[in-house]
């Protein structure tokens, strides 16, 4: 995924959207992992995690990636994008055939559009916010990849998962490989 190579270069809407799609996909795979348990069936609006039955390393990975998505990816996306654009939404809204999505990505135009075809504007971060965000995101991408791709071969990654390995599946690994 081609992100800006400079800490002062703002991602384009296409780059921000692609990053959001990758993180949303990883989250869908982690939150629907067979070992992830819920106190009640999750919905698009709420999911109550069963912390007793969900392995700590799996919960840690979900929490880490979700926090990265919220703190470092969403600031580059239009407000409300996770509730309005399917590819950026949570696992349960994404899987719900009745959920009403309002925005779509128009790859030809390189823009997000609402149901009426109007372009949805992407935010611009200040120079200091941009530098802080990209610096943090670079580090977090490294650890997200390590957790998902290397926990079976890297002792440090295995330790971060509670000294166990977790097979996140090929789809999650493919998405994680896209992180720069």
MODELLER restraints for C-alpha pairs under 7 A, 6 or more apart:
rsr = mdl.restraints
at = mdl.atoms
rsr.add(forms.Gaussian(group=physical.xy_distance, feature=features.Distance(at['CA:1:A'], at['CA:178:A']), mean=5.45, stdev=0.5))
rsr.add(forms.Gaussian(group=physical.xy_distance, feature=features.Distance(at['CA:1:A'], at['CA:179:A']), mean=6.32, stdev=0.5))
rsr.add(forms.Gaussian(group=physical.xy_distance, feature=features.Distance(at['CA:1:A'], at['CA:180:A']), mean=6.36, stdev=0.5))
rsr.add(forms.Gaussian(group=physical.xy_distance, feature=features.Distance(at['CA:2:A'], at['CA:15:A']), mean=6.74, stdev=0.5))
rsr.add(forms.Gaussian(group=physical.xy_distance, feature=features.Distance(at['CA:3:A'], at['CA:11:A']), mean=6.27, stdev=0.5))
rsr.add(forms.Gaussian(group=physical.xy_distance, feature=features.Distance(at['CA:3:A'], at['CA:15:A']), mean=6.01, stdev=0.5))
rsr.add(forms.Gaussian(group=physical.xy_distance, feature=features.Distance(at['CA:4:A'], at['CA:10:A']), mean=6.70, stdev=0.5))
rsr.add(forms.Gaussian(group=physical.xy_distance, feature=features.Distance(at['CA:4:A'], at['CA:11:A']), mean=5.77, stdev=0.5))
rsr.add(forms.Gaussian(group=physical.xy_distance, feature=features.Distance(at['CA:7:A'], at['CA:130:A']), mean=6.96, stdev=0.5))
rsr.add(forms.Gaussian(group=physical.xy_distance, feature=features.Distance(at['CA:7:A'], at['CA:131:A']), mean=4.97, stdev=0.5))
rsr.add(forms.Gaussian(group=physical.xy_distance, feature=features.Distance(at['CA:7:A'], at['CA:134:A']), mean=6.17, stdev=0.5))
rsr.add(forms.Gaussian(group=physical.xy_distance, feature=features.Distance(at['CA:8:A'], at['CA:127:A']), mean=6.41, stdev=0.5))
rsr.add(forms.Gaussian(group=physical.xy_distance, feature=features.Distance(at['CA:8:A'], at['CA:130:A']), mean=6.59, stdev=0.5))
rsr.add(forms.Gaussian(group=physical.xy_distance, feature=features.Distance(at['CA:8:A'], at['CA:131:A']), mean=5.97, stdev=0.5))
rsr.add(forms.Gaussian(group=physical.xy_distance, feature=features.Distance(at['CA:10:A'], at['CA:130:A']), mean=6.95, stdev=0.5))
rsr.add(forms.Gaussian(group=physical.xy_distance, feature=features.Distance(at['CA:13:A'], at['CA:110:A']), mean=6.88, stdev=0.5))
rsr.add(forms.Gaussian(group=physical.xy_distance, feature=features.Distance(at['CA:13:A'], at['CA:111:A']), mean=6.56, stdev=0.5))
rsr.add(forms.Gaussian(group=physical.xy_distance, feature=features.Distance(at['CA:13:A'], at['CA:122:A']), mean=6.29, stdev=0.5))
rsr.add(forms.Gaussian(group=physical.xy_distance, feature=features.Distance(at['CA:14:A'], at['CA:110:A']), mean=5.66, stdev=0.5))
rsr.add(forms.Gaussian(group=physical.xy_distance, feature=features.Distance(at['CA:14:A'], at['CA:111:A']), mean=6.99, stdev=0.5))
rsr.add(forms.Gaussian(group=physical.xy_distance, feature=features.Distance(at['CA:16:A'], at['CA:76:A']), mean=5.78, stdev=0.5))
rsr.add(forms.Gaussian(group=physical.xy_distance, feature=features.Distance(at['CA:16:A'], at['CA:77:A']), mean=6.40, stdev=0.5))
rsr.add(forms.Gaussian(group=physical.xy_distance, feature=features.Distance(at['CA:17:A'], at['CA:77:A']), mean=6.87, stdev=0.5))
rsr.add(forms.Gaussian(group=physical.xy_distance, feature=features.Distance(at['CA:20:A'], at['CA:73:A']), mean=6.17, stdev=0.5))
rsr.add(forms.Gaussian(group=physical.xy_distance, feature=features.Distance(at['CA:20:A'], at['CA:88:A']), mean=5.96, stdev=0.5))
rsr.add(forms.Gaussian(group=physical.xy_distance, feature=features.Distance(at['CA:21:A'], at['CA:87:A']), mean=5.63, stdev=0.5))
rsr.add(forms.Gaussian(group=physical.xy_distance, feature=features.Distance(at['CA:21:A'], at['CA:88:A']), mean=5.41, stdev=0.5))
rsr.add(forms.Gaussian(group=physical.xy_distance, feature=features.Distance(at['CA:22:A'], at['CA:175:A']), mean=5.67, stdev=0.5))
rsr.add(forms.Gaussian(group=physical.xy_distance, feature=features.Distance(at['CA:23:A'], at['CA:69:A']), mean=6.30, stdev=0.5))
rsr.add(forms.Gaussian(group=physical.xy_distance, feature=features.Distance(at['CA:24:A'], at['CA:88:A']), mean=5.40, stdev=0.5))
rsr.add(forms.Gaussian(group=physical.xy_distance, feature=features.Distance(at['CA:24:A'], at['CA:89:A']), mean=6.51, stdev=0.5))
rsr.add(forms.Gaussian(group=physical.xy_distance, feature=features.Distance(at['CA:24:A'], at['CA:90:A']), mean=6.72, stdev=0.5))
rsr.add(forms.Gaussian(group=physical.xy_distance, feature=features.Distance(at['CA:25:A'], at['CA:175:A']), mean=6.76, stdev=0.5))
rsr.add(forms.Gaussian(group=physical.xy_distance, feature=features.Distance(at['CA:26:A'], at['CA:172:A']), mean=5.30, stdev=0.5))
rsr.add(forms.Gaussian(group=physical.xy_distance, feature=features.Distance(at['CA:26:A'], at['CA:175:A']), mean=6.18, stdev=0.5))
rsr.add(forms.Gaussian(group=physical.xy_distance, feature=features.Distance(at['CA:26:A'], at['CA:176:A']), mean=6.87, stdev=0.5))
rsr.add(forms.Gaussian(group=physical.xy_distance, feature=features.Distance(at['CA:27:A'], at['CA:62:A']), mean=6.69, stdev=0.5))
rsr.add(forms.Gaussian(group=physical.xy_distance, feature=features.Distance(at['CA:27:A'], at['CA:65:A']), mean=6.91, stdev=0.5))
rsr.add(forms.Gaussian(group=physical.xy_distance, feature=features.Distance(at['CA:27:A'], at['CA:66:A']), mean=6.81, stdev=0.5))
rsr.add(forms.Gaussian(group=physical.xy_distance, feature=features.Distance(at['CA:28:A'], at['CA:90:A']), mean=6.64, stdev=0.5))
rsr.add(forms.Gaussian(group=physical.xy_distance, feature=features.Distance(at['CA:28:A'], at['CA:91:A']), mean=4.54, stdev=0.5))
rsr.add(forms.Gaussian(group=physical.xy_distance, feature=features.Distance(at['CA:29:A'], at['CA:172:A']), mean=5.76, stdev=0.5))
rsr.add(forms.Gaussian(group=physical.xy_distance, feature=features.Distance(at['CA:30:A'], at['CA:62:A']), mean=6.03, stdev=0.5))
rsr.add(forms.Gaussian(group=physical.xy_distance, feature=features.Distance(at['CA:30:A'], at['CA:168:A']), mean=6.76, stdev=0.5))
rsr.add(forms.Gaussian(group=physical.xy_distance, feature=features.Distance(at['CA:31:A'], at['CA:62:A']), mean=6.71, stdev=0.5))
rsr.add(forms.Gaussian(group=physical.xy_distance, feature=features.Distance(at['CA:33:A'], at['CA:168:A']), mean=6.99, stdev=0.5))
rsr.add(forms.Gaussian(group=physical.xy_distance, feature=features.Distance(at['CA:35:A'], at['CA:54:A']), mean=6.11, stdev=0.5))
rsr.add(forms.Gaussian(group=physical.xy_distance, feature=features.Distance(at['CA:36:A'], at['CA:54:A']), mean=5.01, stdev=0.5))
rsr.add(forms.Gaussian(group=physical.xy_distance, feature=features.Distance(at['CA:37:A'], at['CA:49:A']), mean=6.18, stdev=0.5))
rsr.add(forms.Gaussian(group=physical.xy_distance, feature=features.Distance(at['CA:37:A'], at['CA:50:A']), mean=5.32, stdev=0.5))
rsr.add(forms.Gaussian(group=physical.xy_distance, feature=features.Distance(at['CA:37:A'], at['CA:53:A']), mean=6.18, stdev=0.5))
rsr.add(forms.Gaussian(group=physical.xy_distance, feature=features.Distance(at['CA:37:A'], at['CA:54:A']), mean=5.35, stdev=0.5))
rsr.add(forms.Gaussian(group=physical.xy_distance, feature=features.Distance(at['CA:38:A'], at['CA:48:A']), mean=5.55, stdev=0.5))
rsr.add(forms.Gaussian(group=physical.xy_distance, feature=features.Distance(at['CA:38:A'], at['CA:49:A']), mean=4.33, stdev=0.5))
rsr.add(forms.Gaussian(group=physical.xy_distance, feature=features.Distance(at['CA:38:A'], at['CA:50:A']), mean=4.58, stdev=0.5))
rsr.add(forms.Gaussian(group=physical.xy_distance, feature=features.Distance(at['CA:39:A'], at['CA:48:A']), mean=5.51, stdev=0.5))
rsr.add(forms.Gaussian(group=physical.xy_distance, feature=features.Distance(at['CA:39:A'], at['CA:49:A']), mean=5.81, stdev=0.5))
rsr.add(forms.Gaussian(group=physical.xy_distance, feature=features.Distance(at['CA:39:A'], at['CA:50:A']), mean=5.07, stdev=0.5))
rsr.add(forms.Gaussian(group=physical.xy_distance, feature=features.Distance(at['CA:40:A'], at['CA:48:A']), mean=6.48, stdev=0.5))
rsr.add(forms.Gaussian(group=physical.xy_distance, feature=features.Distance(at['CA:42:A'], at['CA:48:A']), mean=6.83, stdev=0.5))
rsr.add(forms.Gaussian(group=physical.xy_distance, feature=features.Distance(at['CA:42:A'], at['CA:92:A']), mean=6.69, stdev=0.5))
rsr.add(forms.Gaussian(group=physical.xy_distance, feature=features.Distance(at['CA:43:A'], at['CA:92:A']), mean=5.43, stdev=0.5))
rsr.add(forms.Gaussian(group=physical.xy_distance, feature=features.Distance(at['CA:43:A'], at['CA:93:A']), mean=6.94, stdev=0.5))
rsr.add(forms.Gaussian(group=physical.xy_distance, feature=features.Distance(at['CA:44:A'], at['CA:90:A']), mean=6.86, stdev=0.5))
rsr.add(forms.Gaussian(group=physical.xy_distance, feature=features.Distance(at['CA:44:A'], at['CA:92:A']), mean=4.77, stdev=0.5))
rsr.add(forms.Gaussian(group=physical.xy_distance, feature=features.Distance(at['CA:44:A'], at['CA:93:A']), mean=4.24, stdev=0.5))
rsr.add(forms.Gaussian(group=physical.xy_distance, feature=features.Distance(at['CA:56:A'], at['CA:162:A']), mean=6.57, stdev=0.5))
rsr.add(forms.Gaussian(group=physical.xy_distance, feature=features.Distance(at['CA:57:A'], at['CA:160:A']), mean=6.77, stdev=0.5))
rsr.add(forms.Gaussian(group=physical.xy_distance, feature=features.Distance(at['CA:57:A'], at['CA:161:A']), mean=3.75, stdev=0.5))
rsr.add(forms.Gaussian(group=physical.xy_distance, feature=features.Distance(at['CA:57:A'], at['CA:162:A']), mean=5.18, stdev=0.5))
rsr.add(forms.Gaussian(group=physical.xy_distance, feature=features.Distance(at['CA:58:A'], at['CA:161:A']), mean=6.78, stdev=0.5))
rsr.add(forms.Gaussian(group=physical.xy_distance, feature=features.Distance(at['CA:65:A'], at['CA:144:A']), mean=6.65, stdev=0.5))
rsr.add(forms.Gaussian(group=physical.xy_distance, feature=features.Distance(at['CA:68:A'], at['CA:140:A']), mean=6.80, stdev=0.5))
rsr.add(forms.Gaussian(group=physical.xy_distance, feature=features.Distance(at['CA:72:A'], at['CA:133:A']), mean=5.69, stdev=0.5))
rsr.add(forms.Gaussian(group=physical.xy_distance, feature=features.Distance(at['CA:72:A'], at['CA:137:A']), mean=5.92, stdev=0.5))
rsr.add(forms.Gaussian(group=physical.xy_distance, feature=features.Distance(at['CA:76:A'], at['CA:122:A']), mean=6.79, stdev=0.5))
rsr.add(forms.Gaussian(group=physical.xy_distance, feature=features.Distance(at['CA:76:A'], at['CA:123:A']), mean=6.02, stdev=0.5))
rsr.add(forms.Gaussian(group=physical.xy_distance, feature=features.Distance(at['CA:77:A'], at['CA:122:A']), mean=5.60, stdev=0.5))
rsr.add(forms.Gaussian(group=physical.xy_distance, feature=features.Distance(at['CA:77:A'], at['CA:123:A']), mean=6.46, stdev=0.5))
rsr.add(forms.Gaussian(group=physical.xy_distance, feature=features.Distance(at['CA:78:A'], at['CA:121:A']), mean=6.38, stdev=0.5))
rsr.add(forms.Gaussian(group=physical.xy_distance, feature=features.Distance(at['CA:78:A'], at['CA:122:A']), mean=4.89, stdev=0.5))
rsr.add(forms.Gaussian(group=physical.xy_distance, feature=features.Distance(at['CA:78:A'], at['CA:123:A']), mean=6.12, stdev=0.5))
rsr.add(forms.Gaussian(group=physical.xy_distance, feature=features.Distance(at['CA:81:A'], at['CA:88:A']), mean=6.57, stdev=0.5))
rsr.add(forms.Gaussian(group=physical.xy_distance, feature=features.Distance(at['CA:82:A'], at['CA:88:A']), mean=4.92, stdev=0.5))
rsr.add(forms.Gaussian(group=physical.xy_distance, feature=features.Distance(at['CA:82:A'], at['CA:89:A']), mean=4.30, stdev=0.5))
rsr.add(forms.Gaussian(group=physical.xy_distance, feature=features.Distance(at['CA:82:A'], at['CA:90:A']), mean=6.92, stdev=0.5))
rsr.add(forms.Gaussian(group=physical.xy_distance, feature=features.Distance(at['CA:83:A'], at['CA:89:A']), mean=5.80, stdev=0.5))
rsr.add(forms.Gaussian(group=physical.xy_distance, feature=features.Distance(at['CA:84:A'], at['CA:101:A']), mean=4.96, stdev=0.5))
rsr.add(forms.Gaussian(group=physical.xy_distance, feature=features.Distance(at['CA:84:A'], at['CA:102:A']), mean=4.96, stdev=0.5))
rsr.add(forms.Gaussian(group=physical.xy_distance, feature=features.Distance(at['CA:84:A'], at['CA:103:A']), mean=5.42, stdev=0.5))
rsr.add(forms.Gaussian(group=physical.xy_distance, feature=features.Distance(at['CA:85:A'], at['CA:101:A']), mean=5.67, stdev=0.5))
rsr.add(forms.Gaussian(group=physical.xy_distance, feature=features.Distance(at['CA:85:A'], at['CA:102:A']), mean=6.39, stdev=0.5))
rsr.add(forms.Gaussian(group=physical.xy_distance, feature=features.Distance(at['CA:85:A'], at['CA:103:A']), mean=4.86, stdev=0.5))
rsr.add(forms.Gaussian(group=physical.xy_distance, feature=features.Distance(at['CA:85:A'], at['CA:104:A']), mean=5.81, stdev=0.5))
rsr.add(forms.Gaussian(group=physical.xy_distance, feature=features.Distance(at['CA:86:A'], at['CA:94:A']), mean=5.71, stdev=0.5))
rsr.add(forms.Gaussian(group=physical.xy_distance, feature=features.Distance(at['CA:86:A'], at['CA:101:A']), mean=6.07, stdev=0.5))
rsr.add(forms.Gaussian(group=physical.xy_distance, feature=features.Distance(at['CA:93:A'], at['CA:99:A']), mean=6.07, stdev=0.5))
rsr.add(forms.Gaussian(group=physical.xy_distance, feature=features.Distance(at['CA:102:A'], at['CA:114:A']), mean=5.78, stdev=0.5))
rsr.add(forms.Gaussian(group=physical.xy_distance, feature=features.Distance(at['CA:102:A'], at['CA:115:A']), mean=5.47, stdev=0.5))
rsr.add(forms.Gaussian(group=physical.xy_distance, feature=features.Distance(at['CA:103:A'], at['CA:112:A']), mean=6.62, stdev=0.5))
rsr.add(forms.Gaussian(group=physical.xy_distance, feature=features.Distance(at['CA:103:A'], at['CA:113:A']), mean=5.47, stdev=0.5))
rsr.add(forms.Gaussian(group=physical.xy_distance, feature=features.Distance(at['CA:103:A'], at['CA:114:A']), mean=4.39, stdev=0.5))
rsr.add(forms.Gaussian(group=physical.xy_distance, feature=features.Distance(at['CA:103:A'], at['CA:115:A']), mean=5.99, stdev=0.5))
rsr.add(forms.Gaussian(group=physical.xy_distance, feature=features.Distance(at['CA:104:A'], at['CA:112:A']), mean=5.74, stdev=0.5))
rsr.add(forms.Gaussian(group=physical.xy_distance, feature=features.Distance(at['CA:104:A'], at['CA:113:A']), mean=5.50, stdev=0.5))
rsr.add(forms.Gaussian(group=physical.xy_distance, feature=features.Distance(at['CA:104:A'], at['CA:114:A']), mean=6.57, stdev=0.5))
rsr.add(forms.Gaussian(group=physical.xy_distance, feature=features.Distance(at['CA:105:A'], at['CA:111:A']), mean=6.01, stdev=0.5))
rsr.add(forms.Gaussian(group=physical.xy_distance, feature=features.Distance(at['CA:105:A'], at['CA:112:A']), mean=4.49, stdev=0.5))
rsr.add(forms.Gaussian(group=physical.xy_distance, feature=features.Distance(at['CA:105:A'], at['CA:113:A']), mean=6.24, stdev=0.5))
rsr.add(forms.Gaussian(group=physical.xy_distance, feature=features.Distance(at['CA:106:A'], at['CA:112:A']), mean=5.95, stdev=0.5))
rsr.add(forms.Gaussian(group=physical.xy_distance, feature=features.Distance(at['CA:106:A'], at['CA:113:A']), mean=6.77, stdev=0.5))
rsr.add(forms.Gaussian(group=physical.xy_distance, feature=features.Distance(at['CA:111:A'], at['CA:119:A']), mean=6.32, stdev=0.5))
rsr.add(forms.Gaussian(group=physical.xy_distance, feature=features.Distance(at['CA:112:A'], at['CA:119:A']), mean=5.72, stdev=0.5))
rsr.add(forms.Gaussian(group=physical.xy_distance, feature=features.Distance(at['CA:112:A'], at['CA:120:A']), mean=5.30, stdev=0.5))
rsr.add(forms.Gaussian(group=physical.xy_distance, feature=features.Distance(at['CA:113:A'], at['CA:119:A']), mean=4.47, stdev=0.5))
rsr.add(forms.Gaussian(group=physical.xy_distance, feature=features.Distance(at['CA:113:A'], at['CA:120:A']), mean=5.39, stdev=0.5))
rsr.add(forms.Gaussian(group=physical.xy_distance, feature=features.Distance(at['CA:114:A'], at['CA:120:A']), mean=6.50, stdev=0.5))
rsr.add(forms.Gaussian(group=physical.xy_distance, feature=features.Distance(at['CA:141:A'], at['CA:179:A']), mean=5.97, stdev=0.5))
rsr.add(forms.Gaussian(group=physical.xy_distance, feature=features.Distance(at['CA:141:A'], at['CA:180:A']), mean=6.56, stdev=0.5))
rsr.add(forms.Gaussian(group=physical.xy_distance, feature=features.Distance(at['CA:145:A'], at['CA:176:A']), mean=5.47, stdev=0.5))
rsr.add(forms.Gaussian(group=physical.xy_distance, feature=features.Distance(at['CA:145:A'], at['CA:177:A']), mean=6.83, stdev=0.5))
rsr.add(forms.Gaussian(group=physical.xy_distance, feature=features.Distance(at['CA:146:A'], at['CA:157:A']), mean=6.02, stdev=0.5))
rsr.add(forms.Gaussian(group=physical.xy_distance, feature=features.Distance(at['CA:147:A'], at['CA:157:A']), mean=5.43, stdev=0.5))
rsr.add(forms.Gaussian(group=physical.xy_distance, feature=features.Distance(at['CA:148:A'], at['CA:168:A']), mean=6.40, stdev=0.5))
rsr.add(forms.Gaussian(group=physical.xy_distance, feature=features.Distance(at['CA:148:A'], at['CA:173:A']), mean=6.25, stdev=0.5))
rsr.add(forms.Gaussian(group=physical.xy_distance, feature=features.Distance(at['CA:148:A'], at['CA:176:A']), mean=6.91, stdev=0.5))
rsr.add(forms.Gaussian(group=physical.xy_distance, feature=features.Distance(at['CA:149:A'], at['CA:173:A']), mean=5.89, stdev=0.5))
rsr.add(forms.Gaussian(group=physical.xy_distance, feature=features.Distance(at['CA:150:A'], at['CA:157:A']), mean=6.34, stdev=0.5))
rsr.add(forms.Gaussian(group=physical.xy_distance, feature=features.Distance(at['CA:151:A'], at['CA:157:A']), mean=4.65, stdev=0.5))
rsr.add(forms.Gaussian(group=physical.xy_distance, feature=features.Distance(at['CA:151:A'], at['CA:158:A']), mean=4.64, stdev=0.5))
rsr.add(forms.Gaussian(group=physical.xy_distance, feature=features.Distance(at['CA:151:A'], at['CA:165:A']), mean=5.55, stdev=0.5))
rsr.add(forms.Gaussian(group=physical.xy_distance, feature=features.Distance(at['CA:151:A'], at['CA:166:A']), mean=6.91, stdev=0.5))
rsr.add(forms.Gaussian(group=physical.xy_distance, feature=features.Distance(at['CA:152:A'], at['CA:158:A']), mean=6.57, stdev=0.5))
rsr.add(forms.Gaussian(group=physical.xy_distance, feature=features.Distance(at['CA:152:A'], at['CA:165:A']), mean=5.34, stdev=0.5))
rsr.add(forms.Gaussian(group=physical.xy_distance, feature=features.Distance(at['CA:158:A'], at['CA:164:A']), mean=5.43, stdev=0.5))
rsr.add(forms.Gaussian(group=physical.xy_distance, feature=features.Distance(at['CA:158:A'], at['CA:165:A']), mean=5.75, stdev=0.5))
